């Protein structure tokens, strides 16, 4: 099982751009590839996956984001998730 350094998946939601980010490891994005309309994989300079971004997230995950909007202080939620290969 491959894990990130913190064994945490960071989930961020930006209401302004309506984007959900799933960060597997911290780093500077160098490139991205859109794998489906509005869904991208983000890569660092060495081509390693940093995370995923999902646009129009509120439409895709409407019930989930109703909870996030009512609790705006939780803009970043570290969730312990083992990362598997």
C-alpha positions in Angstrom: 0.0 0.0 0.0 1.5 3.4 -1.0 0.8 6.2 1.4 1.4 9.9 1.4 3.8 11.3 4.0 1.0 12.4 6.4 -1.4 9.5 5.7 -4.0 12.1 5.2 -6.1 13.2 2.3 -6.8 16.9 2.4 -10.2 17.9 1.2 -10.8 21.6 0.2 -13.8 23.3 -1.2 -13.7 26.8 -2.7 -17.2 28.3 -2.8 -16.0 31.2 -5.1 -14.9 28.9 -7.9 -17.1 25.9 -6.8 -14.1 23.6 -6.9 -13.4 20.6 -4.8 -9.7 19.7 -4.3 -8.5 16.4 -3.1 -4.8 16.9 -2.1 -2.8 13.7 -1.8 0.5 15.5 -1.1 1.6 19.1 -0.8 3.5 20.7 -3.6 3.4 23.1 -6.5 1.3 22.2 -9.4 3.3 22.1 -12.6 0.7 20.5 -15.0 -2.7 18.9 -15.0 -4.7 16.6 -17.2 -8.5 16.7 -17.6 -9.7 13.1 -17.3 -13.4 13.9 -17.7 -15.3 17.2 -18.2 -14.5 19.3 -15.1 -12.3 16.6 -13.4 -8.5 17.0 -13.5 -5.4 15.3 -12.1 -2.7 17.7 -10.9 1.0 16.9 -11.2 4.2 18.3 -9.8 7.3 19.1 -11.9 8.4 15.4 -11.7 5.1 14.1 -13.0 4.0 12.8 -9.6 0.3 13.1 -8.7 -0.5 15.9 -6.2 -4.2 15.6 -6.2 -7.5 16.0 -8.1 -9.8 18.9 -8.8 -13.5 18.7 -9.5 -15.2 21.8 -10.9 -18.9 22.6 -10.5 -18.7 20.5 -7.3 -21.9 21.8 -5.7 -23.9 20.5 -8.6 -22.1 17.2 -8.5 -22.2 16.8 -4.7 -25.2 19.0 -3.7 -26.2 17.1 -0.5 -22.6 17.1 0.8 -22.0 20.8 0.1 -25.1 21.9 1.9 -23.4 20.8 5.0 -20.1 22.5 4.1 -21.8 25.8 3.3 -23.4 25.9 6.7 -20.1 25.2 8.4 -17.7 27.6 6.5 -15.1 27.4 9.2 -14.2 23.9 7.9 -12.6 25.0 4.7 -9.9 22.4 5.0 -10.7 19.0 6.5 -7.8 16.6 7.1 -9.3 13.1 6.8 -7.1 10.1 7.6 -7.4 7.9 4.6 -4.9 5.3 3.6 -3.8 5.8 0.1 -3.7 2.5 -1.8 -2.0 1.7 -5.1 
